[in-house]
């Protein structure tokens, strides 16, 4: 069929290895790729002398590198700018790679990622298919210094689903129950226009978004070994650091219906740093730099953009995310925070 045919298809074979593997031009042409596919070595090197596969299979499928080949591959795809904005990467990976670990790697280099399939062999061994892409590449990603409210501007404008807006200050920022959002000296306010889910309730979506913020914080090494990020029902993130604690982030999900069309916007506000600002708040407030000095507004925004796309972006060529699994993980994070930090819930 014509729809399944293509002209002038170029295929290049090659890739990185645990040691020096020739020049990068071997697998990095002058033009970017529409599709990158690699069958990654998925067996870990065993200390025992028992043969697991034939010698040629062993050489091709055992990961002998000290640094994850998945990490090195994604790093080089980014460094060499190999992937078109509309392109897709597909990597087969072994079962020892946890999905959260894989998404962490993708987000670190500015990509969205999703496990879209799994193959289980007769002996119980598993292979996973990781799909990687540029997050929300087809949609506007706008940054401004000051806005009235990122949520209000996305809801009011004729923005397509997948659009996002971020700002460093809001003149009319709001939280739950229409409470005023007080700007920190260093603030990140960002909103995404998301598709309405037929599977997730608005409450569950809000919890998942908070969980993605928690993961974004924890993707970087804390500068305070005692600092912790707690996901608190229904839409808050709390930082515990030594003897102090406070709210560092809020999530607000809003929607507007016009006729049969309903638009949903997810807003996230994060206090990055207090700086020299002195403001009396009517509740305990925390700042991202309590957890790590490296949690800048730009870093957190990139992390969230990648992670939100990994879960919510709809792409015709990529199956949807496993909403049930991410929902379970998010609610488990709330339970863990409640049992380990019950004093926060008494406030």
N, C-alpha and C positions, 0 to 999 in steps of 0.2 A: 504494500500500500504506500502511496505517496507520503502519507503522514508519518510513516515509520522509516522514511529514507532521508539521507542527508548527502550533500555534495561537499567536496573538498574537506573531508574529515582527515585530520592529522593526528596520529597517535605517537606518543613518545614513551619509551620504557626506560626505567631506571629509578633511582631513589637513594636516599641516605642509608648508611649502614652504621654499625657501632664504631667503626674506624674510618679513616680517610677513604673517600669513595669517588675519587676523580673530581673533575671540575663541575660546578653547579650547572654549567651550560648543558650538561648531559640530560638534565631533566627540567631546565628552566629556559624555555625558548623566548624569543623577543616578544611574542604575543602571549596574552594571558589565556588561561584555560577556561573552557565552559564546564568541564568535568575533570576532576582529579580522583582517581580510584587507586587505593593501595591495599593489598592484602598484608596487613602488618604481621610480623612475627608474633605469635600469640602464646608460645610456650615459654615458661620461665626456666632458666638453667638450673638443673637439679644437681645436688652434690653426689647422689648415688651413681653407680656405674651401670645401672640398668638401662638398656636401650629402649627408647620410647617410640622411635620411628626409624625408618631407614636412614642411611647416612646423608643422602641428598636432601631428604625431607628435614632432617635435623638441622642441616646448615641453613636452610631457607626459613624455617619456622620458629627457631629458638631465638629469643631476644637475649643477647649476651651483653647488651650495653649497660653501663652504669646509670645512665640517664634514660628515662622512658623514650622509646622510639616514637611513640605517639606524640609526646611533648616536642621532640626534635623535629618531627615532620610538620606539625602545625606551626611551630616557630619559624621554620624555613619557608613555608607557604606564605606566611605573613611578611617575613623579612625580604623575600624576593618578589613579593607582590604578584604571585602566580595566578590568583583567582579573579576572574571577572566579577564585576559587581553583581551580576545575575547568576554567577556560577555556583556549583555545588561540589563539595568534597565528600567522598564516601570512603570510610576506613573500616575494615574488619578488624576487630580487637578481641583479645582474650577475656575470659571471665574474671581474671584477677583485677581488671579495671572496673572500679565502681563508677556508676553514671555520674554521681556528684563530682568525682575526681575529673572525669572527662569534660564536664561542663566548665569546671574551674579552669582547665587548660584552655578551652576555647575562649572563654571570656577574658582571660589574661591577654590574649592576642587579638581581641576585638571581634571575635566570631560568635555566632550563635551555634548551638549544637543540640542534637537530639538522637537518642537511641531509637531507631525505627523498626528494628527487627532482631530476632534472636534465633539461632539454630542450635538445637540440642541433639547431641550425638547419642548413640546407643549406650555408651559408657557413662553418660551424664555430663560429659564435657560440653561447654557452651561457647559459642561464638556470637559476638554482637556486631551489629552494623551501626556505626556512628556516622551521622550526616551532619555536615558543617556548611554554614553559609554566612554571608554578610547580613547582619540584622537589619530588618526593615529597609533594605536597600532601595526599594522602589517608591518610598514614601518620604515626605518632607520631615527633616529633623532640624528644628529651629532652636537657636539659642539667643536669648536676649538678656540685657542687664537687668531691666526692671519691667514688670508686667503688673496688671491689676491682680490677676490670679491665673495661673497656668491652666487650671481646670476650666474656669469661666471662658477663657479665650479659645480653648479647643472646643468647648461645647457650643460657643456662639458662632464660630467660623465654619465654613463648608470644607472641613478637613476630611480627607479619606481615612478609612480605618488603617492603622499602622503609623499615622503621623505622631510626632512627639514635639513637645515644647518644654524648654527649660529656662530658668531664670535664676539670678543671684539675689533678687529681692522682689517681694510682692507688696503692693499697696493695699490690697484687699484680700489677702490670704485667709482661708477659713479652714477650720477643722470640723469634727463631728458636732452636730447640733448647732451648726453655724457659729461656732466659737471663733474668735479672732486668732489668727496665727501671728505670733510676734516674731519678727525677723531677728535672727542672730546676726552677729557681725559678719560671719561667713556662713552663708546659707545656700543650700541647693533645693530648689523647688522644681519638680519635673512632672509632666503628665503625658500619658500615652492614650491614644484613642484605640480601644480594643474591640474585637468582635464579641458580640454577645454569645455566651456559652450556653449550649443546651444541656450541658452536663453539670456545670458548676453553678451553685447559687451565688448571689452577690457577696454573701457573708464568707463563703469558702474562697472566692476569688480574692477578697480583701486579705484573708489570712495568708494565702499563698504569696501575695505580693509582699507582705511583711516578712515572710520566710525568705524571699529572694533578697530583700535588703539585708537580713541577717547573714545570709551566705556571702553577700558582697563584702560585708565588714570582715567576716572570718576568712576571706580569701587572702588576706594580708597578715603578716606577722604582727601580733600585738606588741606594743612597746611597754605594756604593763602586764606582767605575767598573771596578775590577779584580776585583770579586767575581763568581764564577760558580757555578752550580748544576750538579752532575754526577750523572746517574743511573747508579748502579753496580749491576751484576749481583750477586745476583738481586733485592734488595729494599731497597737503601739509597740515600739521597740524601746527597751530599757537598757541602759548600761550600768553595770555594777562595777565600781572601781575602788578597791580598798573600802573605806568607810563612807563613800559617797555613792549616790545613785540618782538617776533621773531619766526623763523621757528624752530620747535623742531623735526619734522619727515618728511620724504619723502617716497613715495611709487613708485616703478618702476616695471612695468609689461613688461616682455620680452619673446619672443618666437623664436624658431628655427625650420625650416621645413627641413626634409630630406625625399625626395620622397613624399609619402602620409602621413607621420607621422609628426605631429606638437607637439612640447613640449613647455609648458608655465610655466614660473617661476615668482612668485611674490616676490619681494624684498622689505624689509622695513628697513630703517635706522633711528635710534632714538638717539638723543643726551641726555644721561642720566644726566651727570654732567660735569661742566667745571673744577672742581677741582682747582688746582693752575695754570692751563694752560693759557697762554696769546697768543692768535692767532688773527690776524687781518683778519676778514672775509669780503668778498665783498658784503655781505647782512646781514640783521639783523638775529641773531641766538638766539635761546632759548634752555633751558635745562629742562628735565622732573622734576628735583628737584625744579624748580620754582613753580610747581603745588603742589608737595608733596615730602617730604623727604623720603617717603616710596616707591616711584616708583623706585625700583632697577631694574637692567637689568634682573635678574632672575625672578622677579615677572612679569614684563611686557612680557617676553618671554613666561611664562606659560599661562598668560591670552590670548595672541595672538594665541598660539598653540591650546588652547581649543576653542576659538571663531572662528578661521578659519576652524577647523574641523567641528564645529557646522553648518557652512554654506556650505562648499565646499566638505567635505569628502563624497565619494560615498561608500555606504554599501548595499549589496544585500538585507539584512534583514530590512533595514530602508528606508522609503520613502524619496525622496529628499526634500531639504529645500524650503520654499516659497520665491523664488528669487524675485518675484514681491514686496512682502511686505518689504523685507530688502532693496531693491533698493529704494523704496519710502521713507523709513526712512532715508537712507543715503543722498538722494538728499534734503530732508526736512532739514536735519542738515546743509547742505551747505547754503540753503536759510536763515535759522535762523542766521547763522554766518554772512552772508552778510548784512542782515538788521540791526543787532545789532552792527556790528563792521565794518562799511563801510570804516573807515579810513585805515584799513589794506589793503583793495583792491586798494587803491590809490598809494600804494608803488610800 
